[in-house]
Each structure stands twice: as structure tokens, then as C-alpha cells.
Amino acid sequence: MDAPLPATPGLEFAFLIRAEIGEALNAGPSPSGERLHIPITGGTVSGPMLNGRIIPGGSDWPLIRQDGASQISARYTIIADDGAPIYVRNDGLRVSSPEILARLRAGEAVDPADYDFRSTPCFEAPVGPHDWLNQTIFIASLGRTEAGVLISVYRVT
């Protein structure tokens, strides 16, 4: 018996995260690749579905794999405009040519169209006005800036 195909998901822009970062610490090579530690020092969240600020103290621990791709693994806290703390776990993948990777690591401005940088942010919010974050799947498109990272977050519909 053929069943109808599930609904095709859509995307709806939710908010933009402007994460400020500190200088990367390099742990050196490992069997898995090169591990970095990048402190998240602050930032803002703005958009139609959420507004707030990022508090200092979070981190991203990207792993630059042997094939040059970077697996990101960031953890930080957003304080919504109403004071609610929202925990963020954002894992993703950046894929680029070796030349683009070298430019990114040198801190150069690189057009986001020159590399693929996507993630799947998950949010843990207290019960209340932001509870919808706990019940929603998100994907994000990322790009580097001089001061940090821009993260365009989309709700999967």
C-alpha cells in the first residue's frame, strides 16, 4: 500500500545571532584533527521571533578534520529581552577549499557564498513565553565577520 509522502518542510526566518568571539586557542593536532577553543564573549539576538543578548562565557570547540572540513560545537546562553535565560547548543559543519580555509583562519573577510557553513541550533528555554523554542527544529546559515559570527536562524515548518 502506498502512503502519501510526508509534507515537504519549509523555512521561516526566526532571528539573527551576532556572536562576538575571542582569540582562538589551538590545542594542536590530534588523531581526529585539529581542535580549537574559541571563547564566545557576547553578542546580540534580533528578529521577528526572539530578541536578546548573548552573555560572555560560552565557547565553540571546532574540530578541523583531516579533510579540511570544520565541525563546530558551540554552547552559550542567550538572555531574552524579558530576562529569560535560554541555553543554546549549536552543532554544524563548515566546508571550503583549502585556500578559503586558510583565508578564514587568517581572519580575512571571505564572502559566505565561497563556502558552506550550516548548523542545527537547539534551544532550551524555561516554560513560558519562550517554550516554543523547546518544541521547534531549527537550521542556520553562518558567516564570519571581523568581530565574530553571524548566524541566520530559520524555523523548520
C-alpha positions as CSV (number, residue, x, y, z in Angstrom):
1,M,0.0,0.0,0.0
2,D,1.4,3.4,-1.0
3,A,1.1,6.1,1.6
4,P,1.2,9.8,0.8
5,L,4.6,11.4,1.1
6,P,5.2,13.4,4.3
7,A,4.8,17.1,4.0
8,T,7.8,19.0,2.5
9,P,9.4,21.1,5.1
10,G,9.7,24.9,4.7
11,L,11.8,27.5,6.3
12,E,10.8,30.7,8.2
13,F,13.4,33.3,9.3
14,A,13.3,33.4,13.1
15,F,16.2,35.7,14.2
16,L,19.8,36.7,13.6
17,I,22.5,36.0,16.1
18,R,25.6,38.2,16.1
19,A,28.1,36.3,18.2
20,E,31.2,38.0,19.3
21,I,34.3,35.8,19.8
22,G,37.7,36.0,21.3
23,E,41.0,34.7,20.0
24,A,41.1,31.1,19.2
25,L,43.3,28.8,21.3
26,N,44.8,25.9,19.3
27,A,45.2,22.6,21.0
28,G,47.3,21.2,18.1
29,P,46.9,18.1,16.1
30,S,45.1,15.0,17.4
31,P,44.0,11.7,15.8
32,S,40.7,13.3,14.9
33,G,42.1,16.6,13.5
34,E,43.0,20.0,15.0
35,R,40.9,21.1,17.9
36,L,40.4,24.8,18.6
37,H,38.8,26.6,21.6
38,I,37.0,29.9,20.7
39,P,35.5,31.9,23.6
40,I,32.1,33.5,23.0
41,T,32.4,36.9,24.6
42,G,28.9,38.4,23.9
43,G,26.6,39.4,21.2
44,T,23.0,40.1,20.2
45,V,19.9,38.3,19.0
46,S,17.3,40.2,16.9
47,G,14.4,39.2,14.8
48,P,10.7,38.6,14.5
49,M,10.7,35.7,16.9
50,L,13.4,36.4,19.5
51,N,15.4,39.4,20.8
52,G,18.1,39.4,23.5
53,R,21.8,39.3,24.2
54,I,24.5,36.7,24.5
55,I,26.2,36.6,27.8
56,P,30.0,36.1,28.0
57,G,31.2,32.6,29.0
58,G,30.2,30.4,26.1
59,S,32.6,28.6,23.8
60,D,32.9,27.0,20.4
61,W,35.2,23.9,20.1
62,P,35.6,23.4,16.4
63,L,37.4,20.4,15.1
64,I,39.3,20.9,11.8
65,R,39.2,17.5,10.3
66,Q,42.0,15.9,8.2
67,D,39.8,16.6,5.1
68,G,39.7,20.3,5.9
69,A,36.1,20.5,6.9
70,S,35.3,22.0,10.3
71,Q,32.8,20.5,12.8
72,I,31.6,23.2,15.1
73,S,30.2,22.6,18.6
74,A,29.2,25.8,20.4
75,R,27.5,26.2,23.8
76,Y,26.3,29.5,25.2
77,T,23.5,31.4,26.8
78,I,21.0,34.0,25.4
79,I,19.2,36.3,27.8
80,A,16.0,37.2,26.2
81,D,14.7,40.8,26.4
82,D,12.3,39.7,29.2
83,G,15.2,38.2,31.2
84,A,14.6,34.5,30.4
85,P,17.9,32.6,30.1
86,I,18.0,30.3,27.0
87,Y,20.6,27.7,26.6
88,V,22.0,27.2,23.1
89,R,23.7,24.1,21.7
90,N,24.8,24.7,18.1
91,D,26.5,22.0,16.1
92,G,27.3,22.2,12.4
93,L,29.8,21.9,9.6
94,R,31.8,24.3,7.5
95,V,33.2,23.0,4.2
96,S,35.5,25.0,2.0
97,S,38.5,24.7,-0.3
98,P,42.0,24.7,1.4
99,E,42.5,28.3,0.1
100,I,39.3,29.6,1.7
101,L,40.1,27.8,4.9
102,A,43.5,29.5,5.0
103,R,41.9,32.9,4.4
104,L,39.3,32.3,7.1
105,R,41.9,31.2,9.6
106,A,44.0,34.3,8.8
107,G,41.0,36.4,9.8
108,E,40.4,37.7,6.2
109,A,36.9,38.7,5.0
110,V,35.6,36.0,2.9
111,D,32.3,36.0,1.0
112,P,29.9,33.5,2.7
113,A,29.0,32.3,-0.9
114,D,32.5,30.9,-1.1
115,Y,32.0,28.2,1.5
116,D,29.2,26.1,3.0
117,F,28.6,26.8,6.7
118,R,25.4,25.4,8.2
119,S,24.3,24.3,11.7
120,T,21.4,22.8,13.6
121,P,20.9,25.0,16.7
122,C,18.9,23.6,19.6
123,F,17.4,25.8,22.3
124,E,16.4,25.0,25.9
125,A,14.1,27.7,27.3
126,P,12.1,27.9,30.5
127,V,8.4,27.1,30.4
128,G,6.6,30.3,29.5
129,P,6.7,32.7,26.5
130,H,9.8,31.1,25.0
131,D,8.7,27.5,25.4
132,W,8.1,27.3,21.6
133,L,11.9,27.1,21.3
134,N,11.9,23.7,23.0
135,Q,9.4,22.4,20.5
136,T,10.8,23.6,17.3
137,I,13.5,22.3,14.9
138,F,15.9,25.0,13.5
139,I,18.6,25.2,10.9
140,A,21.0,28.0,10.4
141,S,23.3,29.5,7.9
142,L,26.5,31.1,9.2
143,G,29.2,33.5,8.1
144,R,32.3,35.0,9.7
145,T,32.7,38.7,10.4
146,E,35.7,40.7,11.8
147,A,34.2,40.5,15.3
148,G,32.6,37.1,15.2
149,V,30.0,35.0,13.6
150,L,26.6,35.9,12.0
151,I,24.0,33.1,12.4
152,S,20.7,33.4,10.5
153,V,18.4,31.0,12.3
154,Y,15.4,29.5,10.5
155,R,12.4,27.7,12.0
156,V,11.6,24.5,10.1
157,T,7.9,24.5,9.3
